[in-house]
Amino acid sequence: MNLDDRPTVSGRELKEVVAFGRKCSQHAFPNPDRRGCPDRDRLRAMAHQDPSLTIEQLPVAHVVRCSPCFREYMHFRRTSVFLRGLQITAAPLIAAAVLVTLAWFVMVHTNKRWEPSVSRQPSQQRLPSESSRTNPRAELSVLPLQMTIDLARFSPTRGDEKEVAPKPVRLPRRNLRFTFQMPLGMEAGEYLFGLKDASGNIYAETRAPGRLTDGTTLVKVDLDLTGVPRGGATLMIRPPGLGWRNFPSIIE
């Protein structure tokens, strides 16, 4: 018989033969005692096609005649094919992500480079918010309440005059912007301020400059008294170069 006269085998028939051989190898050669079996590392290296293994080191003859080794080899082989597929799929995805990041970076910096300069306009007066227009109390709670306090009545009196204790300074429990008219003898310079409640707690500690105007020292300072409890208190002021002066006050 000539070689050309031999019956041909189709691709489908060849696949069926291979599948039948795999099925037989998985169950037809039991080896419960695992005699002559190679170690798992050798089977794993064979499944992953480790190039360091030589032909003599491949336990092919044993694997096809030992169902436990064959099943283990097929498990390692499927894992190897799966991981290789992930690497092939992930490579273009990573490359695409890098390209998108570079394109975004170039676009952002290009826009910044060609962004037209904006001329600065004089600042306009901020209009009150809608809630402020509908609720006047909201606007009042934002802006400090301006008050002028004359402390001149606390100035020292002459020895021949009968000293009368001045009335306490009445202060609303609000965010305040004061203009203090200081007593005689208090000169221009930096003043320290504080407020002490009846329990001795200190509030609204700050400092502000005092300026001499028409013979009177004026100090403009902001004091937020919203957290001070109502009742008796002490307004503490320390003039430049002097000790603390205490002024009796009432928080309303």
C-alpha positions in Angstrom: 0.0 0.0 0.0 1.4 3.4 -0.9 1.5 6.2 1.5 -1.0 8.1 -0.6 -3.5 5.2 -0.3 -3.7 5.3 3.5 -7.0 6.6 4.9 -6.8 10.2 6.1 -7.8 11.2 9.6 -9.9 14.4 10.0 -9.2 17.0 12.6 -12.4 16.1 14.5 -11.4 12.4 14.7 -8.0 13.4 15.9 -9.5 15.5 18.7 -11.8 12.7 19.7 -8.8 10.3 20.0 -6.9 12.7 22.1 -9.9 13.3 24.4 -10.4 9.5 24.8 -6.7 9.1 25.7 -7.0 11.9 28.3 -10.0 10.2 29.8 -8.3 6.9 30.0 -5.2 8.4 31.5 -7.2 10.1 34.3 -8.9 6.9 35.5 -7.4 3.8 33.8 -4.1 3.7 35.7 -4.8 3.9 39.5 -1.8 4.2 41.7 -3.1 4.5 45.3 0.4 3.9 46.8 1.9 6.5 44.4 4.8 4.3 43.5 7.5 5.9 41.5 5.7 9.2 41.3 7.7 12.4 40.9 7.4 15.2 43.4 4.8 18.0 42.9 7.5 20.5 42.0 8.6 18.4 39.0 5.0 18.0 37.8 4.4 21.8 38.2 7.6 22.7 36.3 6.6 20.3 33.6 3.1 21.8 33.3 4.5 25.4 33.2 7.1 24.3 30.6 10.1 25.2 32.7 13.0 25.7 30.2 15.5 24.5 32.7 14.2 20.9 32.5 15.8 18.6 30.0 14.1 15.9 28.0 15.5 13.3 30.4 14.1 15.1 33.4 10.5 15.1 32.1 8.5 12.3 33.6 6.3 11.9 30.6 6.4 8.1 30.5 5.3 7.9 34.1 2.6 10.5 33.9 0.7 8.8 31.0 0.7 5.6 33.0 -0.3 7.0 36.4 -3.8 8.5 36.8 -3.1 10.5 40.0 0.0 12.1 38.4 -1.8 12.7 35.2 -4.7 14.5 37.0 -2.3 16.6 39.0 -0.3 17.5 35.9 -3.5 18.6 34.1 -4.5 20.7 37.1 -1.1 22.5 37.0 -1.4 22.8 33.2 -4.8 24.5 33.4 -3.5 26.9 36.0 -0.6 27.8 33.8 -2.8 28.4 30.7 -5.2 30.6 32.8 -2.4 32.7 34.2 -0.8 33.2 30.8 -4.2 34.3 29.4 -4.5 36.9 32.2 -1.0 38.2 31.4 -1.9 38.5 27.7 -5.2 40.3 28.5 -3.7 42.6 31.1 -0.8 43.8 29.0 -2.9 45.8 26.5 -5.2 47.1 29.3 -2.2 48.5 31.2 -0.8 50.1 28.0 -4.2 51.7 27.3 -4.4 53.0 30.9 -0.9 54.5 30.6 -1.8 56.2 27.3 -5.0 57.7 28.7 -3.2 59.0 31.7 -0.5 60.6 29.5 -3.2 62.2 27.2 -5.0 63.6 30.3 -1.8 65.0 31.7 -0.9 66.7 28.3 -4.4 68.1 27.9 -4.5 69.6 31.4 -1.1 71.3 31.1 -1.8 72.5 27.6 -5.0 74.2 28.8 -3.2 75.8 31.7 -0.5 77.1 29.3 -3.0 78.7 26.9 -5.5 79.8 29.5 -6.2 83.5 28.9 -5.3 85.8 31.8 -8.2 87.3 33.6 -8.0 91.0 34.5 -8.7 91.6 38.1 -11.7 93.8 38.6 -12.2 95.9 41.7 -13.9 93.9 44.4 -17.6 94.5 44.5 -19.6 94.8 47.7 -21.0 91.4 48.5 -24.8 91.3 48.3 -26.6 89.7 51.2 -27.7 86.1 50.7 -31.3 85.1 50.0 -31.7 83.9 53.6 -30.4 87.2 54.9 -32.9 89.2 52.8 -35.8 87.1 54.0 -34.5 86.8 57.6 -32.9 90.1 58.9 -31.8 88.4 62.1 -29.5 86.1 60.1 -27.7 89.2 58.7 -27.4 90.7 62.1 -25.9 87.5 63.5 -23.1 87.6 60.9 -22.0 91.2 61.2 -20.6 92.4 64.5 -22.8 94.8 66.5 -21.0 98.2 66.8 -21.0 99.8 70.3 -19.2 102.7 71.9 -18.3 102.3 75.6 -17.3 105.4 77.6 -15.0 104.3 80.4 -14.1 107.8 81.4 -16.4 107.5 84.4 -14.0 105.0 85.8 -11.2 107.7 85.8 -9.6 108.3 89.3 -11.3 111.1 91.2 -9.7 113.8 93.2 -9.2 113.3 96.9 -11.7 116.0 98.0 -14.5 114.5 95.9 -16.8 111.8 97.2 -16.2 108.7 95.3 -19.3 107.0 93.9 -19.0 103.5 92.4 -19.8 103.7 88.7 -22.6 101.6 87.3 -21.5 98.3 85.6 -20.9 98.2 81.9 -23.9 96.5 80.2 -22.9 94.2 77.4 -25.2 92.2 75.1 -24.5 88.6 74.5 -23.5 89.1 70.9 -20.5 89.4 68.5 -19.5 93.0 69.2 -17.2 95.6 67.6 -16.3 98.1 70.4 -15.0 101.6 70.4 -13.7 102.1 73.9 -13.1 105.6 75.2 -10.4 104.9 77.8 -10.2 106.5 81.3 -7.7 109.3 82.0 -4.1 108.2 82.3 -4.4 105.5 79.7 -2.0 106.3 76.9 -1.8 105.2 73.3 -0.2 101.8 72.6 -1.2 98.1 72.6 -4.0 97.1 74.9 -4.9 93.6 76.1 -8.6 92.6 76.6 -10.4 89.7 78.3 -13.7 89.0 79.9 -14.2 86.9 83.1 -17.5 85.5 84.1 -18.7 85.0 87.7 -17.1 81.5 87.8 -13.7 82.9 86.9 -13.7 81.6 83.3 -11.9 83.8 80.8 -13.5 84.6 77.4 -12.7 86.7 74.3 -8.9 87.3 75.0 -7.5 89.6 72.3 -5.4 92.7 71.8 -5.8 95.9 69.9 -4.0 99.3 69.4 -5.0 102.4 71.3 -4.8 105.7 69.4 -5.0 109.2 70.9 -7.8 111.3 69.3 -8.6 114.8 70.5 -7.0 114.1 73.9 -8.9 110.8 74.4 -7.4 107.4 73.9 -9.7 105.3 71.7 -9.4 101.5 71.2 -11.4 99.7 68.5 -11.6 95.9 69.1 -13.8 93.0 68.2 -15.1 90.8 71.1 -17.3 87.8 70.5 -19.5 87.4 73.7 -21.9 84.8 72.3 -20.5 82.1 74.5 -20.4 84.1 77.7 -23.1 83.1 80.2 -25.5 85.9 81.2 -25.1 87.7 84.5 -22.3 89.4 86.3 -18.9 89.6 84.7 -15.6 91.5 84.7 -14.2 93.4 81.7 -10.4 93.2 82.0 -8.2 95.7 80.2 -4.4 96.0 80.5 -3.0 99.3 79.2 0.5 99.5 77.8 3.1 99.4 80.6 0.5 99.1 83.3 -1.3 96.3 85.2 -4.8 94.9 84.6 -7.8 97.2 85.2 -11.1 95.5 86.1 -14.4 97.0 85.1 -17.6 95.5 86.5 -20.0 94.4 83.7 -23.3 92.6 83.2 -23.8 90.3 80.2 -27.4 90.6 79.0 
